[in-house]
Amino acid sequence: MALSLFGGRRSNVFDPFSLDIWDPFEGFPMVSSSVANVPSSAGRETAAVVNPRIDWKETPETHIIRADLPGLNKEEVKVEIEDGRVLQISGERNREHEEKNDKWHRVERVTGKFLRRFRLPENATMDQVKATMENGVLTIIVPKEEEKKPEVKPVQISG
């Protein structure tokens, strides 16, 4: 991953993460949270829901994408393919139901929507994408097209 002088990533045509949604509040704890009066000590744990962390691994047969979405179930997460090669992961963590007599001592878990987008490579088989969710980890399997070997045709040399 290429870093700029300011700690951010430089855009790269060949970088599948270059389509990430830019969040001007990234790095500022709780600014994009819908929960009020949350201490700034919440740190990175709260940013994980607002902008879930992604691992992307390529094997000879597939692309494997994993997203940490702790506390969410598959009904709260949506995986879509846009414009042919853009994989979009989105969802929402809803605020916990509050009773009138509830007294909160700390509120550090973020509620609200999240969205991540990635451009998949040309060798991805888009119509065979599969997703599973287990223990708060979303796993997306994108099979790769079989590599086509160039056809070699011998040419007769006359003369």
Disulfide bonds with the S-S distance in Angstrom:
none
